Each structure stands twice: as C-alpha cells, then as structure tokens.
C-alpha cells in the first residue's frame, strides 16, 4: 500500500490582512504569500479584481477553516465612477460599448442613491466569476459569447458620495454584503442617469471583522523576508504579521474551557458550558482554552457541541 507523503511547507496558521496592490490577481497574491511563509495551506476570503487594490484577508493553515465567517462579513469599497462611457467589463479593462456626452450633477446622483440601498436586485457583470451552465461567465465572455445572467438579491448598507473631483468623475463609498458587484453599481447608475459609467478605480478598505489598521503590504512582507539573516529569523518576522485564527470569529459568543473539557471537545464530544457569562443557547459559538481556539460549534441546552475542531 502506498504511503501518504509528508505535507510540504510549515504548519503555520493565522490570518494575514494583505493590502493587495492593483495589477495582482487574488490567486496570485495567495500563491505569493503561501510561498513567502512556506505555508502548507492558504486561501483568501473574497476575490478582488486584478485592477482593484486593498484588503484581501488571507488564511493560512488552520485559519482556512474560518474563511466562511469572513466571507459573510460586510465589506467597504471606495471607488471612482467615470461617466460618459459604458465598457464591456464595467471597468477600465474592456472596450467602450456605449457613450454619451451627458455628465450628471451631484444633485442628480444623490437623488438616485436611495434606490441602491437596502435589499436590491443586481445583475452581475458579463465578466464575472458567476457560473453559467458550469462555466465561468468571464470565460464565456472572453470567448465572444453574450450570456444571460440572472439578477440576484444583494444587500447594500450605505452608498455615499465622497467627492466629485471633476465633472466627469465621482468618488463613492459603499458598504455591502456578500455577492455585491461594485462594477454593477457603476454600470447601473450610469444607465439610470442616462450618461453611462464604469469603474475607473476601486479599493476595498474593510472586510469585517478586519480593519484598515491591520493591513500589511506585500512590500513589507518581502522586505521582512529579505532583511532576515537566516530562515528562523525570516519566519519569526513574517509570523509576527499574522493575526490569531479566532480574529475571524468576532461577533460569535466565546465559550472558555478547562483543559479537561478542551480534551473532550477535541475528541468530538460535547461538554457542559460553565461560567456566569456562558451562553445557554447559541446557533454558533467558538470554544477556547488557554486563549487558543479549540473548536467552532453550537450551544444547545447548556452544552457546547463541536462542529469543527482545531489543532493544538
């Protein structure tokens, strides 16, 4: 019988809140971070277009088990809409498909914004990762096909004008939920205003529960690796940029366990929740021991029941 090979890389775990530079794809960014950290496993929580910059949370090792909790978090984008042109990709990458001499006033734009907040129906761009008949929409669009993409419900918490630096451009900021396309907002605003529009610049500034102050640039990581005199010093510097796995679980109730209870949880067994502030019922919660994440699960009738267990 063939033996399973040893996993390549280090068993390093944690969250890196990367400030992705424009021009670098999300998959490329993850691959580069994985290589720098020599990590066994890595993944990201929400794709950023290559032309976009900003927050790309990257999970290493055991942190990949908490990716869904970050994917569900609210996101904030600051973006510039260039008026007068609609493009095939709804950003600078594609050719112009419609144009207009009209330029909207600030008052006209403000009057439309309430239509774009709350639960709304939105059609993703032709060039998007949405699957149509098992294929990505962007692959079909690159092949010259025009595909019908069904509108879907998305949630937008707020949409504000930041500034209008010139008559042909408007900088906006949006707070939105999972599945929202900023390029679609620009496209639809342009159509509703009768002047067309596309995204000329896009930056993601927040992905809940992470904050802008936690951003680390690729340049800082590369410099930290280059300045180290040996591998031990290199990894110490890089690992110092990581956030704890549990940082992704902000907002979920925490159950603090004794060492004995943690051992039982790691074997997949439920334990009685103890402590004055411990939840009696919770559809989702996380358990810790000695300040470290032990498991994600639920609290039912005063018992914590593990769903996903984490290594020691």
Secondary structure, DSSP 4 states (H G I P E B T S, - for coil): -PPPPPPPSB---EEEEEEEPTT--HHHHHHHHHHHHTBS-EEESS---TT-EEEEEEEEGGGGGGHHHHHTS-EEEEEEEEETEEETTSBTTSPEEEE-S----HHHHHHHHGGGSEEEEEPPPSSSS-EETTEEHHHHHHTT-------EEEEEEEEEEEEEEETTEEEEEEEE-TT--HHHHHHHHHHHHTS-EEEEEEEEEEETTB-GGG-EEHHHHHHHHHH-SSHHHHHHHHHTTPBPGGGGGTTSEEEE--HHHHHHHHTT--EE--STT--S-EEEEEEEETTEEEEEEEEETTEEEEEEE---
